Amino acid sequence: MFLHILAVGDVVGQGGVTCLSRHLRTLQREHNIHFTVVNGENAAGLGLLPHHAEEIFDAGADVITLGNHTWGKLQIKDYLEDNPYILRPANFAPNLPGRGFGIYEGPHGLRLGVMNLMGRFELDSNLSSPFLMADQILAEEGAQADLVFLDFHAEATSEKGAMGWYLDGRVQAIWGTHTHVPTADGQILPKGTGFITDLGMTGPSRSVLGVKPENSVARFLGQLPRRYEAADGPNKLGAVLFVIDTERKCCCQVTRLDLSE
């Protein structure tokens, strides 16, 4: 069969959550989506609160992934332990709450593995290597999955690209998150892995990465620091569709599915 996986870019603020709630299920119906992964680490601005996670699940997400703002709202820590459908980067310190990999039931009994990793360049060099962590997961619990997908939350396009080539043929799809800007390099790598450097974001379209432009402009003009606030106005939804040939265990299509309000 051909499995349709939808990956949705970083949800920013309540505007992003509301946009997701308005449009995700329609998108899923139009494209016959079987499984949806949403990055939710900015739903509360910096971090995610349990009620935002519930809204994202209610909107149609099967799994929520996180990133460098995982601990931006510490109220999420117990939720991470209790809910197996929310993931934080697996290469955080092992004593921290939550998990970075899960296996979920897909259509026809397929076991779908979802991995969440975070890059080290310009983010947090104290993380363990995401490359070696990917090896470990794939050799251990990941070996029980029929198909594996990776949300790689990273700053550098070079690190994301390197991860794509490193795991080519060992996972079925890799998408980058974090930079909130959609890239135009959706492709199928030589050994069959679908890849895109960044999904973009789901949130205010008249913004700088989802926040009020004046907040970012002030920073670059050397003014006093100010709290980042989600921008007002219309929203957009950034997503990518990966079509997986489940018999050959390879990706056969990578398509952007962006939507603007």
Secondary structure, 3 states (H helix, E strand, C coil): CEEEEEEECEEEHHHHHHHHHHHHHHHHHHCCCCEEEEECCECCCCCCCHHHHHHHHHHCCCEEECCCCHHHCHHHHHHHHHCCCEECCCCCCCCCCCCCEEEEECHHHCEEEEEEEECCCCCCCCCCCHHHHHHHHHHCHHHHCCEEEEEEECCCHHHHHHHHHHHECCECEEEEECCCCCCCCCEECCCCCEEECCCCEEEECCCECCECHHHHHHHHCCCCCCCCCECCCCEEECEEEEEEECCCCEEEEEEECCEEC
